[in-house]
Amino acid sequence: MSGPLVRDATDADVPAILPMVRAICSMHEKLDPSRYAMLPGVASMYESWLPRRIADPNSVVLVAEAESGVAAFLVAEIESSIPIYRLERFGFIHDVWVEPAVRGAGLGKALAIRAVEKFRAMGVKQIRLETAADNPGARRLFSSCGFRIATIDMLIDL
């Protein structure tokens, strides 16, 4: 392969994505159990949610392949701003996961760059995402793609 193969996901990719969904949810819960308290059966929720995103023309669902098959995924969609802002809609990247065995091969960056290209083609003027405070690897990845820190999310448990 000359570079990572990134393509639009299909319904046939959902079974390969679900173990990665479990991994990303588990990672987030370990990073901040309060902020990322997942409901039981989150993978089964994704199992029905992903095909809807794949079919939605306002969504971007991508997979990246390694020699072993699908080894990374990205899920994003267009969201609406509240009506006080000039920017009416923006792209929002919900999830990006690269399997640990293939990290450093450029799959995450290739997914992010392809998502930017797809949103640009949809006429989207801004893309947002969130990363866990304790995930410097994700911040490095997204910074290398041109993203910048715009807000700091804070919370208090009551």
C-alpha contacts under 8 A as a table, 3 or more apart, distances in Angstrom:
res1	aa1	res2	aa2	distance
1	M	4	P	7.05
1	M	5	L	7.88
4	P	64	A	6.56
4	P	65	E	6.61
4	P	66	A	6.98
4	P	105	A	7.72
4	P	106	G	6.77
4	P	107	L	5.79
4	P	110	A	6.79
5	L	64	A	5.47
5	L	65	E	5.37
5	L	66	A	7.38
6	V	62	L	6.74
6	V	63	V	5.71
6	V	64	A	4.32
6	V	65	E	6.54
6	V	107	L	7.81
6	V	110	A	6.81
6	V	111	L	6.40
6	V	114	R	7.59
7	R	62	L	5.60
7	R	63	V	5.66
7	R	64	A	6.49
8	D	60	V	7.61
8	D	61	V	5.96
8	D	62	L	4.51
8	D	63	V	6.31
9	A	12	A	7.92
9	A	13	D	6.05
9	A	14	V	7.99
9	A	54	I	6.66
9	A	61	V	5.54
9	A	62	L	4.86
9	A	63	V	5.52
10	T	13	D	5.38
10	T	14	V	7.25
10	T	51	P	7.69
10	T	54	I	6.48
11	D	14	V	5.48
11	D	50	L	7.85
11	D	51	P	5.69
11	D	54	I	7.15
12	A	15	P	6.97
13	D	16	A	5.39
13	D	17	I	6.30
13	D	63	V	7.99
13	D	70	V	7.72
14	V	17	I	5.00
14	V	18	L	6.19
14	V	47	E	6.75
14	V	50	L	6.98
14	V	51	P	7.54
15	P	18	L	5.43
15	P	19	P	7.61
15	P	47	E	7.92
16	A	19	P	6.53
16	A	20	M	7.54
16	A	70	V	6.48
17	I	20	M	5.28
17	I	21	V	6.28
17	I	70	V	7.65
17	I	72	A	7.72
17	I	73	F	6.85
18	L	21	V	4.86
18	L	22	R	6.35
18	L	43	A	5.94
18	L	46	Y	7.31
18	L	47	E	7.02
19	P	22	R	5.08
19	P	23	A	6.30
19	P	43	A	7.83
20	M	23	A	4.87
20	M	24	I	6.12
20	M	72	A	7.64
20	M	97	W	6.69
20	M	98	V	7.95
20	M	99	E	7.27
21	V	24	I	5.22
21	V	25	C	6.08
21	V	43	A	6.26
21	V	46	Y	7.69
21	V	97	W	7.90
22	R	25	C	5.25
22	R	26	S	6.04
22	R	42	V	7.52
22	R	43	A	6.06
23	A	26	S	5.09
23	A	27	M	6.05
24	I	27	M	5.04
24	I	28	H	6.17
24	I	97	W	6.53
25	C	28	H	5.18
25	C	29	E	6.17
25	C	36	Y	7.76
25	C	38	M	7.11
26	S	29	E	5.14
26	S	30	K	6.23
27	M	30	K	5.19
27	M	31	L	6.23
28	H	31	L	5.00
28	H	32	D	6.21
28	H	33	P	7.36
28	H	36	Y	5.82
28	H	132	A	7.37
29	E	32	D	5.33
29	E	33	P	4.44
29	E	34	S	7.59
29	E	35	R	7.66
29	E	36	Y	5.02
29	E	37	A	5.99
29	E	38	M	7.21
30	K	33	P	5.77
31	L	132	A	7.34
31	L	134	D	6.40
32	D	35	R	5.49
32	D	36	Y	5.93
32	D	132	A	7.92
33	P	36	Y	5.36
33	P	37	A	5.44
34	S	37	A	5.54
34	S	157	D	7.60
35	R	155	L	7.93
38	M	42	V	6.78
39	L	42	V	5.89
41	G	44	S	5.44
41	G	45	M	6.65
42	V	45	M	5.02
42	V	46	Y	6.35
43	A	46	Y	5.00
43	A	47	E	6.09
44	S	47	E	4.76
44	S	48	S	6.74
45	M	48	S	5.57
45	M	49	W	6.11
46	Y	49	W	4.65
46	Y	50	L	5.50
47	E	50	L	5.84
47	E	51	P	7.29
48	S	51	P	6.12
48	S	52	R	7.04
49	W	52	R	5.34
49	W	53	R	6.38
50	L	53	R	5.01
50	L	54	I	6.03
51	P	54	I	4.89
51	P	55	A	6.15
52	R	55	A	5.21
52	R	56	D	6.06
53	R	56	D	5.02
53	R	59	S	5.59
53	R	60	V	7.30
53	R	61	V	6.87
53	R	75	V	7.87
53	R	77	E	7.70
54	I	57	P	7.89
54	I	59	S	6.80
54	I	60	V	7.09
54	I	61	V	5.83
55	A	59	S	7.90
56	D	59	S	5.41
57	P	60	V	7.81
58	N	77	E	5.72
58	N	78	I	5.51
58	N	122	M	7.99
59	S	75	V	7.55
59	S	76	A	5.66
59	S	77	E	3.94
59	S	78	I	6.24
60	V	74	L	7.64
60	V	75	V	5.87
60	V	76	A	5.00
60	V	77	E	5.79
60	V	115	A	6.59
60	V	118	K	7.29
60	V	119	F	7.82
61	V	73	F	7.37
61	V	74	L	5.64
61	V	75	V	4.57
61	V	76	A	6.31
62	L	73	F	5.54
62	L	74	L	5.17
62	L	75	V	6.65
62	L	111	L	6.76
62	L	115	A	7.74
63	V	70	V	6.41
63	V	71	A	7.46
63	V	72	A	5.58
63	V	73	F	4.29
63	V	74	L	6.47
63	V	111	L	7.30
64	A	70	V	5.80
64	A	71	A	5.97
64	A	72	A	5.04
64	A	73	F	6.16
64	A	107	L	6.14
64	A	110	A	7.93
64	A	111	L	6.83
65	E	68	S	7.43
65	E	69	G	5.11
65	E	70	V	4.34
65	E	71	A	5.40
65	E	72	A	6.88
65	E	107	L	7.96
66	A	69	G	5.25
66	A	70	V	6.30
66	A	71	A	5.88
66	A	102	V	7.49
68	S	71	A	7.32
70	V	73	F	7.89
71	A	98	V	6.08
71	A	99	E	5.51
71	A	102	V	7.32
72	A	96	V	7.38
72	A	97	W	5.34
72	A	98	V	4.24
72	A	99	E	6.04
72	A	107	L	6.83
72	A	108	G	7.20
73	F	95	D	7.66
73	F	96	V	5.69
73	F	97	W	5.54
73	F	98	V	6.78
73	F	111	L	7.30
74	L	93	I	7.41
74	L	94	H	7.59
74	L	95	D	5.42
74	L	96	V	4.40
74	L	97	W	6.71
74	L	111	L	6.52
74	L	112	A	7.67
75	V	93	I	6.06
75	V	94	H	5.61
75	V	95	D	5.23
75	V	96	V	6.72
76	A	91	G	6.85
76	A	92	F	5.38
76	A	93	I	4.11
76	A	94	H	5.28
76	A	95	D	7.06
76	A	115	A	7.86
77	E	91	G	5.60
77	E	92	F	5.48
77	E	93	I	6.69
77	E	94	H	7.81
78	I	89	R	6.54
78	I	90	F	5.51
78	I	91	G	4.38
78	I	92	F	6.06
78	I	124	V	7.93
79	E	89	R	5.53
79	E	90	F	5.52
79	E	91	G	6.12
79	E	92	F	6.56
80	S	88	E	5.78
80	S	89	R	4.32
80	S	90	F	6.46
81	S	84	I	7.93
81	S	85	Y	6.64
81	S	87	L	6.70
81	S	88	E	5.16
81	S	89	R	5.48
81	S	90	F	7.29
82	I	85	Y	6.46
82	I	88	E	7.48
83	P	86	R	7.73
83	P	88	E	7.17
85	Y	88	E	6.69
87	L	90	F	7.38
89	R	124	V	7.12
89	R	126	Q	7.97
90	F	124	V	5.90
90	F	125	K	6.58
90	F	126	Q	5.14
90	F	127	I	5.56
90	F	128	R	7.12
91	G	119	F	6.64
91	G	124	V	6.51
91	G	126	Q	6.18
91	G	127	I	4.32
91	G	128	R	6.09
92	F	127	I	5.59
92	F	128	R	4.83
92	F	129	L	5.56
93	I	96	V	7.62
93	I	127	I	7.36
93	I	128	R	6.36
93	I	129	L	5.01
93	I	130	E	7.80
94	H	129	L	6.62
94	H	130	E	7.70
96	V	108	G	7.23
97	W	108	G	7.28
98	V	102	V	6.98
98	V	103	R	6.17
98	V	107	L	6.90
98	V	108	G	6.18
99	E	102	V	5.76
99	E	103	R	6.41
100	P	103	R	5.24
102	V	105	A	5.93
102	V	107	L	7.86
103	R	106	G	7.22
103	R	107	L	7.28
103	R	108	G	7.83
104	G	107	L	7.58
106	G	109	K	5.35
106	G	110	A	6.01
107	L	110	A	5.04
107	L	111	L	6.12
108	G	111	L	5.15
108	G	112	A	6.24
108	G	141	L	7.20
109	K	112	A	5.09
109	K	113	I	6.03
109	K	141	L	6.40
109	K	142	F	7.57
109	K	144	S	7.82
109	K	145	C	6.81
110	A	113	I	5.24
110	A	114	R	6.06
111	L	114	R	5.19
111	L	115	A	6.15
112	A	115	A	5.08
112	A	116	V	6.27
112	A	142	F	7.53
112	A	145	C	7.07
113	I	116	V	5.07
113	I	117	E	6.28
113	I	145	C	6.61
114	R	117	E	5.00
114	R	118	K	6.16
115	A	118	K	5.06
115	A	119	F	6.10
116	V	119	F	5.22
116	V	120	R	6.04
116	V	127	I	7.50
117	E	120	R	5.08
117	E	121	A	6.25
118	K	121	A	5.10
118	K	122	M	6.38
119	F	122	M	4.94
119	F	123	G	6.48
119	F	124	V	5.33
119	F	125	K	7.98
119	F	127	I	7.86
120	R	123	G	5.17
120	R	124	V	5.33
120	R	125	K	6.85
121	A	124	V	7.43
124	V	127	I	7.54
131	T	135	N	6.65
131	T	138	A	6.60
131	T	139	R	6.87
132	A	135	N	5.29
133	A	136	P	7.46
135	N	138	A	5.64
135	N	139	R	6.74
136	P	139	R	5.03
136	P	140	R	6.15
137	G	140	R	5.14
137	G	141	L	6.18
138	A	141	L	5.01
138	A	142	F	6.16
139	R	142	F	5.27
139	R	143	S	5.88
140	R	143	S	5.12
140	R	144	S	6.10
141	L	144	S	5.28
141	L	145	C	6.69
142	F	145	C	5.05
142	F	146	G	6.57
142	F	147	F	5.38
142	F	148	R	7.76
143	S	146	G	5.15
143	S	147	F	4.81
143	S	148	R	5.99
144	S	147	F	7.31
149	I	152	I	7.70
